[in-house]
């Protein structure tokens, strides 16, 4: 099994109390503007910003045909720019920030694996993002990767919140809908178009939110229906990349099964949080995916402007430190 490693680090052992960090770390690639950052799950849409954006008119989207000949109105959702900035994420109005440049480099290497070298079609287009433990920044990485990929011309991106126990993707959107992935898998809705939302701020980005929880929510994610859904979404659109934000590997059994459904897996590893034993155990659990990349996150700050300013990628504005939680 071939495994590509871009970045590596350490891990923690439980939801409540991370153990001491390992002593060795490998070079940094992806990090937020602040010296330390937590995942995005604790920050919700700002109320005043949400109210302002909710009142903005959204153009009526065209209807898309369904398999049975019916037409489904394409639904739209807006990004919460304030929540994105508070969490140190990429925003569409500032694609020259340092974090945008870091994910641009990650995206370039990933697209080489996703695209067919001759046809340029996205043939290996299912990307799963996970971590060993909660709080390592997997949702932060999923959202930034999706936003970075959506900046590509001629490339459609679908972001799916598959962490249905503790969903966080919706926190980065204004008034996210209740219906989503679990409703589709349980049969409460009949079509993908019923839970697929186009981003009004980035037309080539679509989102499927986690959906309403139920007693068998974890079983839905590891079910054959989920496998069929992944296969269908992958084959239907040769110009689309699907990014799945999934639960942490050591906190849930579902990622080990989901790993067999996808083409590529990104394992987010937080500095001073995950030890080598935990990381090794996580990698063993997702060994069914043949393409695994490690993404080093929450790295200590380093003097990067001198390297990136020359090409205009340095963020000249003052960075907003993400709230910890």
KAMO-V420869 format. One record per residue. SS is DSSP state (a for helix, b for strand, c for the rest). OMEGA is omega in radians with two decimals (* if undefined). Layout:
ss=<SS | SS>
omega=<OMEGA | OMEGA>
This chain:
ss=<c | c | c | c | c | c | c | c | c | c | b | c | c | c | c | c | c | c | c | c | c | c | c | c | c | c | c | c | c | c | c | c | c | c | c | c | c | c | c | c | c | c | c | c | c | c | a | a | a | a | a | a | a | a | c | c | c | c | c | c | c | c | b | b | b | c | c | c | c | c | b | b | b | c | b | b | b | b | b | c | a | a | a | a | a | a | c | c | c | c | b | c | c | b | c | c | c | a | a | a | a | a | a | a | a | a | a | a | a | a | a | a | a | a | b | c | c | c | c | c | c | b | c | c | c | b | b | b | b | b | b | c | c | c | c | c | c | a | a | a | a | a | a | a | a | a | a | a | a | a | c | c | c | c | c | b | b | b | b | b | b | c | c | c | c | c | c | c | a | a | a | a | b | b | c | c | c | c | c | c | a | a | a | a | a | a | c | c | c | c | c | a | a | a | c | b | b | b | b | c | c | c | c | c | b | b | b | b | c | c | c | c | c | c | c | c | a | a | a | a | a | c | c | a | a | a | a | a | a | a | a | a | a | a | a | a | c | c | c | b | b | b | b | b | b | c | c | c | a | a | a | c | c | a | a | a | a | a | c | c | c | c | c | b | b | b | b | b | b | b | c | c | c | b | c | a | a | a | a | a | a | a | a | a | a | c | c | c | c | c | c | b | b | b | b | b | b | c | c | c | c | c | c | c | a | a | a | a | a | a | a | c | c | c | c | c | c | c | c | c | c | c | c | c | c>
omega=<-3.08 | -3.09 | -3.13 | -3.09 | 3.07 | -3.13 | -3.12 | 3.04 | -2.96 | -3.11 | -3.07 | -2.93 | -3.12 | 3.13 | -2.95 | -2.96 | 3.08 | 3.07 | -3.13 | -3.09 | 3.02 | -3.01 | -3.08 | 3.07 | 3.11 | -2.93 | -3.08 | 2.95 | -3.08 | 3.12 | 3.06 | -3.13 | -3.13 | -3.14 | 3.09 | 3.11 | 3.06 | 3.11 | -3.02 | -2.97 | -3.05 | -3.07 | 3.11 | 3.12 | 3.11 | -3.00 | -3.11 | 3.11 | 3.14 | -3.14 | -3.14 | -3.09 | -3.11 | -3.14 | 3.13 | -3.12 | 3.08 | -3.13 | 3.13 | -3.09 | 3.10 | 3.12 | 3.12 | 3.14 | 3.04 | -3.10 | -3.11 | 3.09 | 3.10 | 3.10 | 3.13 | 3.12 | 3.13 | -3.13 | -3.12 | 3.09 | -3.10 | 3.03 | 3.00 | -3.04 | -3.12 | 3.12 | 3.10 | -3.12 | -3.13 | -3.13 | 3.09 | -3.08 | 3.01 | 2.97 | -3.09 | -3.13 | 3.11 | -3.12 | 3.10 | 3.14 | 3.14 | -3.13 | 3.08 | 3.12 | 3.14 | 3.13 | 3.03 | 3.10 | 3.09 | -3.13 | -3.09 | -3.14 | -3.13 | -3.12 | 3.07 | 3.11 | -3.07 | -3.00 | 3.00 | -3.05 | -3.12 | -3.10 | -3.08 | 3.08 | -3.14 | -3.03 | 3.09 | -2.84 | 3.10 | -3.08 | 3.13 | 3.11 | -3.12 | 3.10 | 3.08 | -3.03 | 3.05 | 3.05 | -3.13 | 3.08 | -3.13 | 3.12 | 3.03 | -3.12 | 3.12 | -3.10 | -3.14 | 3.10 | 3.13 | 3.13 | 3.12 | 3.11 | -3.12 | 3.08 | 3.12 | 3.08 | 3.08 | -3.13 | 3.06 | -3.10 | 3.05 | 3.10 | -3.11 | 3.05 | 3.14 | 3.02 | -2.96 | 3.09 | 3.10 | -3.09 | -3.11 | -3.09 | -3.11 | 3.13 | -3.14 | -3.14 | 3.11 | 3.09 | 3.14 | -3.11 | 3.10 | -3.10 | -3.13 | -2.99 | -3.10 | 3.12 | 3.10 | -3.10 | -3.13 | 3.14 | 3.10 | 2.95 | -2.98 | -3.03 | 3.09 | -3.10 | 3.13 | -3.10 | -3.14 | -3.08 | 3.04 | 3.08 | -3.11 | -3.12 | 3.11 | -2.99 | -3.10 | 3.03 | 3.05 | -3.06 | 2.89 | -3.10 | -2.99 | -3.14 | -3.10 | 3.14 | 3.07 | -3.07 | -3.12 | -3.10 | 3.14 | -3.14 | 3.12 | -3.09 | -3.13 | -3.06 | 3.05 | 3.10 | 3.11 | 3.09 | 3.13 | 3.12 | 3.12 | -3.13 | -3.13 | -3.13 | -3.13 | -3.05 | -3.00 | -3.02 | -3.14 | 3.12 | -3.06 | 3.01 | -3.12 | 3.13 | -3.14 | 3.01 | -3.01 | -3.13 | 3.06 | -3.02 | -3.07 | 3.13 | -3.07 | -3.14 | -3.02 | -3.12 | 3.13 | 3.11 | 3.13 | -3.12 | 3.14 | -3.13 | -2.97 | 3.12 | -3.07 | 3.13 | 3.06 | 3.12 | 3.14 | -3.09 | -3.07 | 3.12 | 3.08 | -3.11 | -3.09 | 3.13 | -3.02 | 3.13 | 3.13 | 3.13 | 3.12 | 3.12 | 3.12 | -3.12 | 3.07 | -3.11 | -3.08 | -3.08 | 3.12 | 3.03 | -3.02 | -3.12 | -3.10 | 3.12 | 3.07 | -3.12 | -3.10 | -3.02 | -3.13 | -3.10 | 3.01 | -3.11 | 3.10 | -3.00 | -3.07 | -3.05 | -3.10 | -3.14 | -3.01 | -3.06 | -3.10 | -3.13 | 3.06 | -3.10 | -3.12 | 3.12 | -3.06 | 3.12 | 3.11 | -3.09 | 3.09 | -3.12 | 3.11 | -3.14 | 3.13 | 3.13 | *>
